[in-house]
Amino acid sequence: MRPVAVSERISVRERRARIAACRRCPRLVAWIDEQREREPSHHNAPVPDWGDLQARVLLVGLAPGRLGANRTGRAFVGDSSSNFLFNGLAEAGFATSAQPAQAQLRGLAITNVVKCLPPQNAPVRTELRNCQSHLRAELAAFWSPRVRQPRVLLSLGGVAHRALWQALPESVSAGRACPPFSHGGESEIADNLRLVSCFHTSKLNTQTGRLTPDMLREVLLRVSALVGLASPHDPRS
C-alpha cells in the first residue's frame, strides 16, 4: 500500500478503505486473527476515524480496546472508557447522547494513533511508526494553513500525545520539541491550531481518581470555548 504524503488530501472513503486494508504490522495482524477465532462476532479489524466531517476538534487516543473499538468498529465505543468519555462529551455539547452507541458527534471527530488492537493495549514503536501515514491523512483532512476557523487536537494520554506530535506536518513540528504532556495542557502550534492534552479515560485513571468527571468536563469545555462551539448549557445553543 502506497504511504500517504503529509500534504496529500484524499477522500474520506479512500482514507478509510486504506485503513481497512492495512496489514503492515505482523504482530497486530496475528493478534487480530486470534481475536477473530475467539470472538467471531466482533469487528476484529483496523478501526478508522469517525464523527463530524466538518469537525473542528479531533480527539486522538492510542489504540482500539478489546471490548471497545475492536468489538464495535468505532473508536471509543463499547467499553467503560467510552462511557466515561461520552458522559463528558455530551455535557460539553460534542455528543448528542451520553450513550456512545447512540450518539452522534457534533463538531468533533475521534480516532486513534494505532488503528488495530495491540496485545496488552500496548503498541510497540514500529507499530506507532507504521500507522503514522494513516494519522497524517486524517490530519491533512482536519487542518491546513488555509483554514479560517480554529481547530483543536485533543490528545488522550501521553503516548498518544507524543505520537500525534510526530505525525504533524513538518511545517508545524520541524525544529520544535513536543509540548510536554499534562492534563489540561494547551499549546498554540500553528495558525488556528491548538494542541490540548487530557488524561486518558482508561479504568486505571478513572477508578483511581486520577481522572474525575469534573476534570474531564473542564478540559472539554475549554476545548469547546477554543473552537467557538456552544455547550448545551450555553444560552447561545
N, C-alpha and C positions, 0 to 999 in steps of 0.2 A: 504494500500500500504506500502510495506517494505521501511523504510528510507534507503538512500544510505550512506554507510560509507564513511568517508573522503578519505580513501585510495583506495576505490573501483573504478575501471575503467570499465565502461560499454560501449556498442556500442552507436554510435550516434542515431541509430534508437530506441534502448531501452530507452535511456535517454529522447528523445523527446516524446516517447509513454507514459512514466510515467508522464511527464508534462501534456500531453493532457488529461490523465485520472484523474488528481488530482482534488479532491473536498474537500480538508481539511478545507477550510475556509468558514463556513456557510454564513457569510455576503457577501463575494465576489461571492459565488455561486448564492445567491439570486439576487445580483445586476446584474450579467451577464444574468441570466434568464430574468430579467426585460428588459435589453437591447435587448435581443433576440426578445421579443414581440414587442418592439418599432421599431427595425431595423433588420428584419429577414435576410437581405442580408449581414449583417456584419459577421465577423469571430466569435465574441461572444464566446470565449473560451480561455483557457490558451495559452500563446504565448511562444514558445521555442526560443532558440538561433538560429542564422543563420549567414552565412558568409563563409569565407575561412576555410576549415577543417584543413589547416596547418597554421592557424593564429599564429602570434607572438604578436598580440595585441588583448586584449579582452576589448571591451568598455562596461561598465556596467552602465545602467540607473536605474531609480527607479521602474517604473511600466508602463504597456501599457497605452496609451492615448485613449480617446473615439473615436476620429476621426483618430487616427494613428493606432497603432498595434491592438487595439480591432476591428477595421474595416477591416484592411488588412491582419492580421495574421502574420505580420513581425514587429519586434521591430524597432521603429524609421522610419517607412514608412507610409506616408499618411497624415501628418498634417504639420503645419507651422514649428514646431520644427525640424521635419525631413528634411524639405527643407533647413533650415539654416545649419543643421549639414552636410548634404551631399554636400553642396557647399564647405565646408571646407575639407571634406574627399576627394573629387575629386581633389581639389588643392594640397593636400598633397600626392596624389598618392594611397590612400587607397580604392578609389571607381572609377569604370570605367566611371561613369556618375554623374553629379550633380543632376540628376533626380532620387530620391530614388527608384521609382517603376521599373526603367530600369537598375539600377546599379548592377554590380557585385562587391563584396568586394575582395580586394587584400591584403593579409597579415593581415586581421583584421576580427574579428567576433563581433557580437553585441548581447547583452542580457539585461535583466532587473533583478533586485533583486527579485521583486514580479512579477509573471507570469500572473496575472489576473488584469483586470481593477478594480481599487478601487473607491468607491464614493469620489467625490471631489478631485480625484487624490492623495488621502492621505491614504495609508495603515496604519493600526494600528500595535502595537508592536507584537501581536500574529501572525498576517499575515506575518510580516517580518520573524519571527522565523519559522513559518510553511514552508516557502519557502526556508529555508537555505539548506535543503538537495538537492534540485534541483540545486541551485547555486554551492554547493560543488561538485556535479557530473560534472558540466561544468568546474569548476576549476581543477578537477583531470585530465580531458582530456586536459586541456590547459597547465598545468605546473606540473613538478615533479622535485625533486632534481637531476634527471639524465639528464635533458635537457642540450644541449650544446650551443644552441643559445639563445640570450637574449630575454626575454619576458617582456611585459608591461601590467599591469592592468590599464585601464583608467577609472576613476570614474567620472560620471557626476552628480554633486550636492552633498551636504553634507550628506544627509540621505543615499544615495546610497553608498557613500564613507565609512561611518561607518558600514553599514550593510555588505558591501563587506569584510571589515576587520574581522568582526565577523565570516564570513564563511570560512576564510582561514584555512588551516591545522594548527593544534596546533604546529607543528614543526616550523611554521613561526611566529605565533602570541602569543604563550604562554609566559607569563611574560612580555609582551611588551604592551605599550599603543598604541592605534591607532594614526598614524601620524595626526597632525592637518589638517583639510581641508582648502585649499586655492587655488585660481585659479593659475594653473601652478606649484603647489606644487609637489615635487618629492622626493621619498624615496626609497633607495635600501633596500628591505625587505628580500631578500634571494639571493642565488647564481643565477644569470641570471634572476632575477625577481625584477622589479621596480613597484612601485605604483605612478601613476601620477594623479592629480586631476584637474578638469575643471568645471567652472560654467555650469549648465545645459542650454541647448538650448531652454528653455521654452520662450513663448512670454513675460512673466513677466520680464525675463532677457534681451531678445534681443530688445524688444520695448522700454525699459527704458535706454538702453545703458550700462547696467551693463556688458553685454557680447557683444562685437562687432565682426564682421568678422575677423578683424586683430588679436584680442585676441585669437579667436578660432584657426586661422591659425597658430599662433605662437606655441600654445601647440601641435597641430597635427604635425607640422614639427619637433618639439623637440622629440616627440614620434617616428616619422619615423627615425630620426637620432639614437635614442637609440637602435632600433632593426635592424638598418642597411639596411633599405629599401630606394631605390632611389625614389625621387619625380619626377613628370613629367618635372620639370624644371631643374633637375639634369642631367648633361651630361652623367652620368653613366647609365641613364634609357633608 
